[in-house]
Amino acid sequence: MSEDILVNVTPQETRVAIMQQAVVQELHVERSTALGLVGNVYIGKVARVLPGMQSAFVDIGCERAAFLHVADIWEARNHEATKPIERLLSEGQSLMVQVVKDPIGTKGARLSTQISVAGRLLVYLPQESHIGISQRIEDEAERAVLREKLTHLLPEGQSGGFIIRTVAESASERELSFDVDYLRKVWAGIEQKALTASPPALLHQDLNLSLRVLRDMVHDDTGRILIDSRETYRRVLGFAQDFIPNVAARVQHYLGERPLFDLYSVEDEIERALARRVELKSGGYLIIDQTEALTTIDVNTGAFVGGRSFDDTIFKTNLEAAQVIARQLRLRNLGGIIILDFIDMESEEHRNAVLNELRKALARDRVRMTVNGFTQLGLVEMTRKRTRESLAHVLCEACPVCEGRGALKTAQTVCYQILRDILRESRQFNAREFRILASQTVIDRFLDDESQHLAMLEEFIRKPISLQVENQYSQEQYDVILM
């Protein structure tokens, strides 16, 4: 199925939308003030070693120290990986590391000491010696041909291993050779910088989003790559001509008067991708809730009444939901643990059909996933590898009013909280008067429904209580002033 790639560039951010049949399938956003770190190679300094967690914090020059677990420490086939981390690392030690996961929320970047350098067709593993092949290339004969091609290109005695990427399936020996030379040059540059750099220091930065599009997202079914910035278009075209000549003809400069993302309704799709509720064509809907630990997706029939029977209605809603869920995971870049709550189905056949539909829809995803069957509670548990922040975390922040809870205390609750505070203060301090500063909603409540309770408290503490509206206060904010 043909895909178009739209690249919208402004000085402050680059946005990429992958379109399939005029429908947005993926969204990627990279801001100049917060470039992703995944793939970057650093010389870092070990800040702390934590034997109890078998991990270490490494200073790589970022705001927060990065995290390195003992399982991510590579050792040259000498079985030292079984040693505890305190025997492998020491505080103050210099270490070459690579970022494998961006800082997410309050957590620092995740590191590995196994370095890999990604090219268009290959991934170079300078510390390894074997040739691996992407699991997406399933044909054994094709795998054998690719391994033979690459082995033929590698001089004997040269160190380093390679992983053959999916896009290399139809690559010629010349293209593979070009990638091998490019990756070895990149690694030589990293080694050269490492000789003189003092930690913490950046040795190698991964490509920016507009160039990663060509390296990681373009394949045989990709149609046009439309770019609305002249400067970025020239840079991307030059990169394509140098490294992927067969793709260069597909790179086009968009010159239309209407903004590119408006023309293809991508802006509307971004707004929908930030909403909690996702409508299904049948009339059903999904509710998507993100927490720090996991994401839950709840399927509901909504207005869909179906046709022949209630079971048939549920089955059709779940089938449609399986397809939409797979797309929403890509659109929102949701990762980590994901719990899917499909509508309960009594038929084992229906459950298997929904699970198969989900796995089929998820097969398009570039990100590694695991999907388990239905649990005893009727839930589907799955994981999706998380390397970068989700779309919502990139574009949004927690509401300062509700502090991310998604709900506010009612005006009645706040009134009762204020009354308790005044009672407590009256026992500790001998004030002449108590003045309540609160939002209009709370003050109105005191003047109406809670006026009797306010009068009772005044009588009990034998002190006057006055009210003052503060228009800048949210519903939960208040102050009690002792006069």
C-alpha positions as CSV (number, residue, x, y, z in Angstrom):
1,M,0.0,0.0,0.0
2,S,1.6,3.3,-1.1
3,E,2.6,5.9,1.5
4,D,3.3,9.6,1.2
5,I,5.5,11.4,3.7
6,L,4.8,15.0,4.6
7,V,7.5,17.1,6.2
8,N,6.5,20.5,7.8
9,V,9.5,22.6,8.8
10,T,9.6,25.8,10.9
11,P,12.7,27.3,12.6
12,Q,11.4,26.0,16.0
13,E,10.2,22.5,15.0
14,T,10.0,19.8,12.4
15,R,6.9,17.7,12.0
16,V,6.5,14.5,9.9
17,A,3.3,12.8,9.0
18,I,3.1,9.5,7.2
19,M,0.0,9.2,5.1
20,Q,-1.7,6.1,3.7
21,Q,-4.8,6.5,1.5
22,A,-5.0,10.1,2.7
23,V,-5.2,9.0,6.3
24,V,-2.5,9.9,8.8
25,Q,-0.8,6.8,10.1
26,E,2.2,8.2,12.1
27,L,3.2,11.6,13.5
28,H,6.7,12.6,14.6
29,V,7.6,15.9,16.2
30,E,11.1,17.2,16.9
31,R,11.8,20.6,18.4
32,S,15.0,22.6,18.1
33,T,15.0,23.2,21.8
34,A,14.6,19.6,22.7
35,L,16.3,17.4,20.1
36,G,16.0,13.6,20.8
37,L,19.1,11.9,22.2
38,V,18.5,8.3,21.0
39,G,21.5,7.1,19.0
40,N,23.9,9.8,20.3
41,V,27.3,8.5,21.5
42,Y,29.0,10.2,24.5
43,I,32.0,10.0,26.7
44,G,30.4,10.0,30.1
45,K,31.6,10.0,33.7
46,V,30.2,7.6,36.2
47,A,28.5,9.7,38.9
48,R,27.2,7.0,41.2
49,V,27.2,3.2,41.4
50,L,24.2,1.7,43.0
51,P,24.9,-2.0,44.0
52,G,21.4,-2.5,45.4
53,M,19.9,-1.7,42.0
54,Q,22.8,-3.1,40.0
55,S,22.9,0.1,38.0
56,A,24.8,3.4,37.8
57,F,24.1,7.0,37.0
58,V,26.3,8.5,34.3
59,D,26.9,12.2,33.6
60,I,26.7,12.8,29.9
61,G,26.2,16.6,30.1
62,C,22.4,16.6,30.3
63,E,20.2,18.2,32.9
64,R,19.6,14.8,34.6
65,A,22.2,12.0,35.0
66,A,21.5,9.1,32.6
67,F,20.8,5.5,33.8
68,L,22.9,2.5,33.0
69,H,21.8,-1.0,34.1
70,V,24.3,-3.9,34.5
71,A,22.5,-5.8,31.7
72,D,23.4,-3.0,29.3
73,I,27.1,-3.2,30.0
74,W,28.9,-4.9,27.1
75,E,32.0,-7.0,27.8
76,A,34.2,-8.6,25.2
77,R,33.1,-12.2,25.5
78,N,34.9,-12.7,28.8
79,H,31.9,-13.5,30.9
80,E,32.4,-10.3,33.0
81,A,28.8,-9.4,32.4
82,T,27.9,-11.9,35.2
83,K,30.0,-9.8,37.7
84,P,28.2,-7.3,39.9
85,I,28.2,-3.7,38.7
86,E,30.4,-2.5,41.5
87,R,33.2,-4.7,40.1
88,L,32.7,-3.4,36.5
89,L,32.4,0.4,37.2
90,S,33.7,2.9,39.7
91,E,32.7,6.5,40.4
92,G,34.6,9.0,38.3
93,Q,35.4,6.4,35.6
94,S,35.2,7.6,32.0
95,L,32.9,5.4,29.8
96,M,31.7,5.5,26.1
97,V,28.0,5.1,26.1
98,Q,25.0,5.4,23.7
99,V,21.5,6.7,24.5
100,V,18.9,3.9,23.8
101,K,16.0,5.7,25.4
102,D,15.3,9.5,25.6
103,P,14.6,11.1,29.0
104,I,10.9,10.5,29.7
105,G,9.0,12.3,32.4
106,T,11.2,12.6,35.5
107,K,13.5,9.8,34.4
108,G,16.9,10.4,32.8
109,A,18.1,8.9,29.5
110,R,18.7,5.1,29.4
111,L,22.2,4.1,28.2
112,S,24.1,1.1,26.8
113,T,27.8,0.5,26.4
114,Q,27.1,-1.5,23.3
115,I,27.5,1.0,20.5
116,S,25.6,0.7,17.3
117,V,25.8,3.1,14.3
118,A,22.7,3.1,12.0
119,G,23.0,3.5,8.3
120,R,20.3,3.2,5.6
121,L,20.7,-0.5,4.9
122,L,22.9,-1.7,7.8
123,V,23.6,-1.2,11.5
124,Y,27.3,-1.3,12.4
125,L,28.2,-3.0,15.7
126,P,31.9,-2.2,16.2
127,Q,32.2,-4.4,19.3
128,E,30.7,-7.5,17.7
129,S,31.8,-9.8,14.9
130,H,28.7,-11.6,13.6
131,I,26.2,-10.7,10.9
132,G,22.6,-10.5,12.0
133,I,19.5,-10.1,9.8
134,S,16.2,-8.3,10.6
135,Q,13.5,-10.6,11.8
136,R,11.1,-9.0,9.3
137,I,12.9,-10.7,6.5
138,E,11.3,-14.1,6.9
139,D,12.3,-15.9,3.7
140,E,15.3,-18.2,4.6
141,A,16.6,-18.2,1.0
142,E,16.6,-14.4,1.0
143,R,18.3,-14.2,4.3
144,A,21.1,-16.6,3.1
145,V,21.6,-14.5,0.0
146,L,21.9,-11.3,2.0
147,R,24.3,-12.8,4.4
148,E,26.5,-14.1,1.6
149,K,26.5,-10.7,-0.2
150,L,27.6,-8.8,2.9
151,T,30.2,-11.4,3.9
152,H,31.7,-11.1,0.4
153,L,32.1,-7.4,0.9
154,L,33.9,-7.5,4.3
155,P,37.7,-7.9,4.2
156,E,39.1,-10.6,6.3
157,G,40.5,-9.6,9.6
158,Q,38.5,-6.4,9.9
159,S,36.6,-6.1,13.2
160,G,33.0,-5.2,13.7
161,G,29.7,-6.9,13.0
162,F,26.5,-5.8,11.1
163,I,22.8,-6.1,11.3
164,I,21.1,-6.1,7.9
165,R,18.0,-3.9,8.0
166,T,14.6,-4.7,6.4
167,V,15.1,-2.1,3.7
168,A,18.2,-4.0,2.5
169,E,16.1,-6.9,1.2
170,S,16.5,-5.8,-2.5
171,A,19.8,-3.9,-2.1
172,S,22.7,-4.5,-4.6
173,E,26.2,-5.3,-3.5
174,R,27.2,-1.7,-4.5
175,E,24.6,-0.2,-2.2
176,L,25.7,-2.5,0.7
177,S,29.3,-1.6,0.1
178,F,28.5,2.1,0.2
179,D,26.8,1.7,3.5
180,V,29.7,-0.4,5.0
181,D,32.2,2.3,4.0
182,Y,30.0,5.1,5.4
183,L,29.4,3.4,8.7
184,R,33.1,2.6,9.2
185,K,34.0,6.3,8.5
186,V,31.4,7.4,11.1
187,W,32.9,4.9,13.7
188,A,36.5,6.1,12.9
189,G,35.4,9.7,13.6
190,I,33.8,8.6,16.9
191,E,37.0,6.8,17.9
192,Q,39.2,9.8,16.9
193,K,37.1,12.2,19.0
194,A,37.1,9.8,22.0
195,L,40.9,10.1,22.1
196,T,40.9,13.8,23.0
197,A,37.5,14.4,24.5
198,S,37.2,14.9,28.3
199,P,33.9,13.7,29.8
200,P,31.1,14.6,29.6
201,A,31.3,15.1,25.8
202,L,29.2,14.3,22.7
203,L,31.1,12.2,20.2
204,H,28.4,11.5,17.7
205,Q,24.9,12.9,17.1
206,D,22.2,11.0,15.3
207,L,20.6,12.6,12.2
208,N,17.8,15.1,12.7
209,L,14.2,14.1,12.0
210,S,14.1,15.3,8.4
211,L,17.1,13.1,7.5
212,R,16.0,10.2,9.7
213,V,12.9,10.1,7.5
214,L,15.0,9.0,4.6
215,R,17.1,6.6,6.6
216,D,14.4,4.9,8.6
217,M,11.0,5.5,7.1
218,V,11.3,5.3,3.3
219,H,10.7,1.9,1.6
220,D,9.7,0.5,-1.7
221,D,6.0,1.5,-1.2
222,T,6.8,5.1,-0.3
223,G,5.5,7.5,-2.9
224,R,6.2,11.2,-2.6
225,I,8.2,12.9,0.2
226,L,6.8,16.4,0.3
227,I,8.8,19.1,2.1
228,D,7.5,22.7,2.6
229,S,10.9,24.3,3.4
230,R,13.3,25.1,0.6
231,E,16.4,24.8,2.8
232,T,15.4,21.5,4.2
233,Y,14.4,20.2,0.8
234,R,17.8,21.0,-0.6
235,R,19.5,19.3,2.4
236,V,17.3,16.2,2.2
237,L,17.7,16.0,-1.6
238,G,21.5,16.2,-1.3
239,F,21.5,13.5,1.4
240,A,19.3,11.3,-0.8
241,Q,21.6,11.8,-3.9
242,D,24.6,10.9,-1.9
243,F,23.3,7.9,0.1
244,I,20.0,6.8,-1.5
245,P,20.0,7.7,-5.2
246,N,16.9,5.7,-6.0
247,V,14.9,7.8,-3.5
248,A,16.0,11.2,-4.7
249,A,13.3,11.4,-7.4
250,R,10.6,11.1,-4.8
251,V,11.8,14.1,-2.8
252,Q,9.6,17.1,-3.8
253,H,9.5,20.7,-2.7
254,Y,5.9,21.7,-1.8
255,L,5.2,25.2,-3.1
256,G,1.4,25.5,-2.5
257,E,-0.1,28.6,-0.9
258,R,-2.1,26.5,1.6
259,P,0.0,25.1,4.5
260,L,1.0,21.5,3.8
261,F,-0.5,20.1,7.0
262,D,-3.8,22.0,6.5
263,L,-4.1,20.7,2.9
264,Y,-3.9,17.1,4.1
265,S,-5.9,17.7,7.3
266,V,-3.0,16.7,9.5
267,E,-3.6,19.6,11.9
268,D,-7.1,18.2,12.6
269,E,-5.6,14.8,13.1
270,I,-3.1,16.1,15.7
271,E,-5.9,17.7,17.7
272,R,-7.9,14.4,17.6
273,A,-4.7,12.5,18.7
274,L,-4.6,14.5,21.8
275,A,-8.2,13.8,22.8
276,R,-9.1,11.2,25.4
277,R,-12.0,9.9,23.4
278,V,-11.7,8.4,19.9
279,E,-14.8,7.9,17.8
280,L,-15.3,4.7,15.8
281,K,-17.1,4.9,12.4
282,S,-19.7,2.4,13.7
283,G,-20.7,4.7,16.5
284,G,-18.6,3.0,19.2
285,Y,-15.7,4.8,20.8
286,L,-12.4,4.3,22.6
287,I,-11.3,5.9,25.9
288,I,-7.5,6.3,26.1
289,D,-5.8,7.1,29.4
290,Q,-2.1,7.5,29.8
291,T,-0.4,7.2,33.2
292,E,3.3,7.1,34.0
293,A,3.2,3.3,34.5
294,L,0.9,2.2,31.7
295,T,-1.7,3.1,29.1
296,T,-5.3,1.8,29.2
297,I,-7.6,1.7,26.2
298,D,-11.3,0.9,26.9
299,V,-13.7,-0.1,24.0
300,N,-17.3,0.9,24.2
301,T,-20.3,0.2,21.8
302,G,-21.6,3.8,22.2
303,A,-24.4,4.5,19.7
304,F,-23.7,1.3,17.6
305,V,-26.7,-1.0,17.8
306,G,-25.6,-3.5,15.2
307,G,-27.8,-5.8,13.3
308,R,-28.6,-9.5,14.0
309,S,-27.8,-9.8,17.7
310,F,-26.0,-8.3,20.7
311,D,-23.1,-10.6,20.3
312,D,-22.7,-9.6,16.6
313,T,-22.7,-5.9,17.6
314,I,-20.0,-6.5,20.2
315,F,-17.9,-8.6,17.8
316,K,-18.1,-5.9,15.0
317,T,-17.2,-3.1,17.4
318,N,-14.2,-5.0,18.8
319,L,-13.0,-5.8,15.2
320,E,-13.1,-2.2,14.2
321,A,-11.5,-1.1,17.6
322,A,-8.6,-3.5,17.0
323,Q,-7.7,-1.7,13.7
324,V,-8.1,1.8,15.3
325,I,-6.1,0.9,18.4
326,A,-3.1,-0.1,16.2
327,R,-3.3,3.2,14.4
328,Q,-3.7,5.2,17.6
329,L,-0.6,3.5,19.1
330,R,1.5,4.7,16.2
331,L,-0.1,8.2,16.0
332,R,0.3,8.9,19.7
333,N,3.6,7.0,20.0
334,L,2.3,5.2,23.0
335,G,4.8,2.8,24.6
336,G,5.5,0.7,27.7
337,I,2.7,-1.5,29.1
338,I,-0.6,-1.2,27.4
339,I,-3.9,-2.7,28.6
340,L,-6.7,-3.2,26.1
341,D,-10.2,-3.6,27.5
342,F,-12.3,-5.0,24.7
343,I,-16.1,-5.4,25.2
344,D,-16.6,-8.9,26.8
345,M,-17.2,-11.7,24.2
346,E,-18.5,-15.1,25.2
347,S,-17.4,-16.8,22.0
348,E,-13.9,-18.1,21.9
349,E,-14.0,-17.9,18.1
350,H,-14.8,-14.2,18.3
351,R,-12.0,-13.5,20.8
352,N,-9.5,-15.3,18.6
353,A,-10.7,-13.3,15.5
354,V,-10.3,-10.0,17.4
355,L,-6.8,-11.0,18.6
356,N,-5.8,-12.0,15.0
357,E,-7.2,-8.7,13.7
358,L,-5.2,-6.8,16.3
359,R,-1.9,-8.6,15.5
360,K,-2.5,-8.1,11.8
361,A,-3.0,-4.3,12.3
362,L,0.0,-4.1,14.6
363,A,2.3,-5.8,12.0
364,R,2.6,-2.4,10.1
365,D,4.3,-0.9,13.2
366,R,8.1,-0.2,13.0
367,V,8.4,-0.5,16.8
368,R,9.0,-3.8,18.6
369,M,5.9,-5.2,20.4
370,T,4.6,-8.2,22.3
371,V,0.9,-9.1,22.5
372,N,-0.5,-11.6,24.9
373,G,-3.9,-13.3,24.6
374,F,-7.0,-12.5,26.7
375,T,-6.5,-12.8,30.5
376,Q,-9.1,-14.3,32.8
377,L,-10.5,-10.8,33.3
378,G,-11.0,-10.4,29.5
379,L,-8.1,-7.9,29.1
380,V,-5.4,-8.0,26.4
381,E,-1.9,-7.2,27.8
382,M,0.7,-5.9,25.4
383,T,4.0,-3.9,25.4
384,R,5.3,-1.5,22.8
385,K,9.0,-0.4,23.0
386,R,9.2,3.2,24.2
387,T,12.3,5.1,23.1
388,R,10.9,8.6,22.9
389,E,8.2,10.7,24.6
390,S,4.6,10.2,23.5
391,L,2.9,12.8,21.3
392,A,0.9,14.1,24.3
393,H,4.0,14.5,26.4
394,V,5.7,16.4,23.6
395,L,2.8,18.8,22.9
396,C,1.1,19.1,26.3
397,E,1.8,19.6,29.9
398,A,-0.1,18.7,33.1
399,C,-3.0,21.2,33.8
400,P,-1.8,23.7,36.5
401,V,-5.4,23.8,37.9
402,C,-6.0,20.1,38.4
403,E,-2.3,19.2,38.4
404,G,-2.9,16.4,35.8
405,R,-5.6,14.6,37.8
406,G,-8.3,15.5,35.2
407,A,-10.7,16.5,37.9
408,L,-11.2,19.4,40.3
409,K,-12.5,19.4,43.9
410,T,-16.1,20.7,43.8
411,A,-16.9,24.1,45.2
412,Q,-18.7,22.4,48.1
413,T,-15.7,20.4,49.0
414,V,-13.5,23.5,49.0
415,C,-16.0,25.3,51.2
416,Y,-15.9,22.6,53.8
417,Q,-12.1,22.5,53.6
418,I,-12.1,26.3,54.3
419,L,-14.5,25.9,57.3
420,R,-12.3,23.2,58.8
421,D,-9.2,25.5,58.4
422,I,-10.9,28.4,60.1
423,L,-11.9,26.2,63.0
424,R,-8.4,24.9,63.4
425,E,-6.9,28.5,63.2
426,S,-9.4,29.8,65.7
427,R,-8.1,27.4,68.3
428,Q,-4.5,28.4,67.7
429,F,-4.7,32.1,67.2
430,N,-6.8,34.9,68.8
431,A,-7.6,36.8,65.6
432,R,-10.0,39.7,65.5
433,E,-11.6,38.5,62.2
434,F,-11.1,35.8,59.6
435,R,-11.2,36.7,55.9
436,I,-11.7,34.1,53.2
437,L,-10.0,34.8,49.8
438,A,-11.4,32.4,47.1
439,S,-12.7,32.1,43.6
440,Q,-16.0,33.5,42.5
441,T,-17.6,30.0,42.5
442,V,-16.6,29.3,46.1
443,I,-17.6,32.7,47.4
444,D,-21.0,32.3,45.6
445,R,-21.4,29.0,47.3
446,F,-20.8,30.5,50.7
447,L,-23.4,33.2,50.0
448,D,-26.0,30.7,48.9
449,D,-26.0,27.0,49.8
450,E,-23.4,27.2,52.6
451,S,-24.5,30.5,54.2
452,Q,-26.1,28.6,57.1
453,H,-22.9,26.6,57.8
454,L,-20.8,29.8,57.6
455,A,-23.1,31.5,60.1
456,M,-23.0,28.5,62.5
457,L,-19.2,28.6,62.4
458,E,-19.2,32.4,63.1
459,E,-21.4,31.8,66.1
460,F,-19.3,28.9,67.4
461,I,-15.9,30.7,67.2
462,R,-17.5,34.1,68.2
463,K,-15.5,35.9,65.5
464,P,-16.7,37.6,62.3
465,I,-15.9,35.9,58.9
466,S,-15.7,38.0,55.8
467,L,-15.6,37.0,52.1
468,Q,-13.4,38.4,49.3
469,V,-13.4,37.3,45.6
470,E,-10.0,36.7,44.0
471,N,-10.5,36.5,40.3
472,Q,-7.1,35.0,39.7
473,Y,-7.7,32.0,41.9
474,S,-8.7,28.6,40.5
475,Q,-11.6,26.8,42.1
476,E,-9.3,24.9,44.5
477,Q,-7.2,27.9,45.5
478,Y,-8.0,29.8,48.6
479,D,-6.4,31.7,51.6
480,V,-7.6,32.3,55.1
481,I,-6.3,35.7,56.4
482,L,-6.2,36.4,60.1
483,M,-7.1,40.1,60.7
